[in-house]
């Protein structure tokens, strides 16, 4: 049994991401895993790191996020791809929660910081209107490289598995049901 933290990182409270989030949780719970979750749309915090100092007290939702991330063995984020990357509020969540001395720590005489979130793995489930092949071959999947290497692996979370659901806008009901089933399977087969 794993401890899984699932985050609906769509700033909108009604979206296809929500259905994927719910199916992932359902699959994980049916497999006997312990699950905690959060919705970014319910969180109220200053997303601009420049507006806060490192020593400022974190908003309660960010403290809750950090506690759940420390608790888990596996984290799953689901969000839409907007302008080639995650929504600004999702990036703000990472900026504000993955702080020094929580997610990483710089050490004297070391080029790279100590990774403080080791021992966790991740699933990142992204929805997009961009065709998958176009995202991978023309855009070189830049968003996935940043998420995997410069965010999650930087703080010690690995392996990071990236999953893309593409051409959502032009999808049929049958395709959407298939994607919901895929999310259930991802949660069920951790």
C-alpha positions as CSV (number, residue, x, y, z in Angstrom):
1,X,0.0,0.0,0.0
2,X,1.3,3.4,-1.0
3,X,0.5,6.9,0.4
4,X,-0.6,9.0,-2.6
5,X,-1.1,12.7,-2.8
6,X,-3.2,13.8,-5.8
7,X,-3.5,17.4,-6.8
8,X,-6.0,18.8,-9.3
9,X,-3.7,21.7,-10.5
10,X,-6.3,23.3,-12.8
11,X,-7.1,26.8,-11.5
12,X,-10.7,26.3,-12.9
13,X,-12.9,24.3,-10.6
14,X,-14.8,22.6,-13.5
15,X,-12.7,20.9,-16.2
16,X,-11.9,17.6,-17.7
17,X,-8.8,17.6,-15.4
18,X,-11.3,17.2,-12.5
19,X,-12.6,14.0,-14.0
20,X,-9.1,12.6,-14.5
21,X,-8.3,13.6,-10.9
22,X,-11.4,11.8,-9.6
23,X,-10.7,8.6,-11.7
24,X,-7.1,8.5,-10.6
25,X,-8.1,8.7,-7.0
26,X,-10.8,6.0,-7.5
27,X,-8.3,3.6,-9.1
28,X,-5.8,4.2,-6.3
29,X,-8.3,3.6,-3.6
30,X,-9.7,0.5,-5.2
31,X,-6.1,-0.9,-5.3
32,X,-5.9,-0.3,-1.5
33,X,-3.7,2.8,-1.5
34,X,-4.1,5.6,1.0
35,X,-5.0,8.9,-0.8
36,X,-5.0,12.6,0.2
37,X,-5.9,15.2,-2.3
38,X,-6.2,19.0,-2.9
39,X,-7.7,21.3,-5.6
40,X,-5.7,24.2,-6.7
41,X,-9.0,26.1,-7.4
42,X,-9.7,26.0,-3.7
43,X,-6.3,27.4,-2.6
44,X,-5.8,31.0,-1.9
45,X,-2.2,32.2,-1.8
46,X,0.0,34.9,-3.4
47,X,1.4,33.2,-6.5
48,X,4.2,35.7,-7.1
49,X,7.3,34.7,-5.2
50,X,8.6,38.2,-5.6
51,X,5.8,39.5,-3.4
52,X,7.0,37.3,-0.5
53,X,10.2,37.0,1.5
54,X,11.7,33.7,2.4
55,X,10.9,34.2,6.1
56,X,7.2,35.2,5.6
57,X,4.7,32.8,7.1
58,X,3.1,30.6,4.4
59,X,-0.6,30.7,3.8
60,X,-2.4,27.7,5.4
61,X,-3.1,26.0,2.1
62,X,0.6,26.0,1.2
63,X,1.5,24.5,4.6
64,X,-1.2,21.8,4.0
65,X,0.3,21.1,0.6
66,X,3.8,20.8,2.0
67,X,2.6,18.5,4.8
68,X,0.8,16.2,2.3
69,X,3.8,16.1,0.0
70,X,6.1,15.2,2.9
71,X,3.5,12.5,4.0
72,X,3.3,10.8,0.6
73,X,5.3,8.1,-1.3
74,X,3.9,9.2,-4.6
75,X,2.5,12.4,-5.9
76,X,0.2,13.0,-9.0
77,X,-0.5,16.3,-10.6
78,X,-3.1,16.9,-13.3
79,X,-3.3,20.1,-15.2
80,X,-4.0,21.6,-18.7
81,X,-1.1,22.7,-20.9
82,X,-1.6,26.5,-21.3
83,X,0.8,28.4,-23.7
84,X,3.2,25.4,-23.7
85,X,3.5,25.0,-19.9
86,X,1.5,24.7,-16.7
87,X,-1.0,27.4,-15.7
88,X,0.5,30.4,-13.8
89,X,-1.2,29.4,-10.5
90,X,0.3,25.9,-10.8
91,X,3.7,27.3,-11.3
92,X,3.0,29.7,-8.4
93,X,2.2,26.7,-6.2
94,X,5.6,25.2,-7.0
95,X,7.4,28.5,-6.6
96,X,5.8,29.1,-3.2
97,X,5.9,25.6,-1.8
98,X,9.1,24.1,-3.1
99,X,11.2,26.3,-0.8
100,X,14.8,26.1,0.4
101,X,15.1,24.0,3.6
102,X,11.8,22.3,2.6
103,X,12.4,20.9,-0.9
104,X,16.2,21.4,-1.2
105,X,19.1,22.9,0.7
106,X,22.3,24.5,-0.5
107,X,25.4,23.1,1.1
108,X,28.8,24.8,1.5
109,X,31.3,23.9,-1.3
110,X,28.7,21.9,-3.3
111,X,27.6,22.9,-6.8
112,X,24.2,21.3,-6.5
113,X,21.8,21.4,-3.6
114,X,20.8,18.5,-1.3
115,X,17.5,17.0,-2.5
116,X,15.1,17.0,0.5
117,X,12.1,15.2,-1.2
118,X,13.8,12.0,-2.1
119,X,11.9,8.7,-1.7
120,X,8.9,9.9,-3.7
121,X,7.8,9.2,-7.3
122,X,5.4,11.2,-9.5
123,X,2.8,11.0,-12.2
124,X,2.2,14.1,-14.2
125,X,-1.0,14.0,-16.3
126,X,-1.4,16.9,-18.7
127,X,-4.3,17.7,-21.0
128,X,-3.7,19.6,-24.2
129,X,-5.3,20.7,-27.5
130,X,-1.9,20.4,-29.2
131,X,-1.5,17.1,-31.0
132,X,0.9,14.8,-29.1
133,X,3.3,14.3,-32.1
134,X,3.4,18.1,-32.6
135,X,4.3,18.7,-28.9
136,X,7.0,16.1,-28.9
137,X,8.6,16.7,-32.3
138,X,8.2,20.4,-33.0
139,X,8.2,21.7,-29.4
140,X,10.6,19.0,-28.2
141,X,8.4,18.4,-25.2
142,X,10.1,21.3,-23.4
143,X,7.5,21.5,-20.7
144,X,8.0,17.9,-19.8
145,X,11.8,18.3,-19.6
146,X,11.5,21.3,-17.3
147,X,8.9,19.5,-15.0
148,X,11.0,16.3,-14.8
149,X,14.5,17.5,-14.6
150,X,14.4,21.1,-13.3
151,X,11.6,20.8,-10.8
152,X,10.9,17.3,-9.6
153,X,14.3,15.6,-10.0
154,X,16.0,18.7,-8.7
155,X,14.3,18.2,-5.3
156,X,14.7,14.4,-5.4
157,X,11.3,13.2,-6.7
158,X,11.9,10.4,-9.2
159,X,11.0,8.6,-11.3
160,X,8.6,11.1,-12.8
161,X,6.3,9.7,-15.4
162,X,4.7,12.1,-17.9
163,X,1.3,11.3,-19.4
164,X,-0.2,13.5,-22.1
165,X,-3.8,13.5,-23.2
166,X,-4.0,15.5,-26.4
167,X,-6.4,17.1,-28.8
168,X,-9.0,17.4,-26.0
169,X,-11.0,20.1,-27.7
170,X,-11.8,17.9,-30.7
171,X,-12.3,14.7,-28.8
172,X,-15.3,12.4,-28.9
173,X,-17.2,11.1,-25.9
174,X,-15.6,7.7,-26.6
175,X,-12.1,9.2,-26.5
176,X,-12.9,11.0,-23.2
177,X,-14.2,7.9,-21.6
178,X,-11.0,6.1,-22.7
179,X,-8.9,8.8,-21.1
180,X,-10.9,8.6,-17.9
181,X,-10.3,4.9,-17.9
182,X,-6.6,5.5,-18.5
183,X,-6.5,7.8,-15.4
184,X,-8.2,5.1,-13.3
185,X,-5.6,2.5,-14.5
186,X,-2.7,4.9,-13.7
187,X,-4.0,5.2,-10.1
188,X,-4.8,1.5,-9.8
189,X,-1.4,0.3,-11.1
190,X,1.0,2.4,-9.0
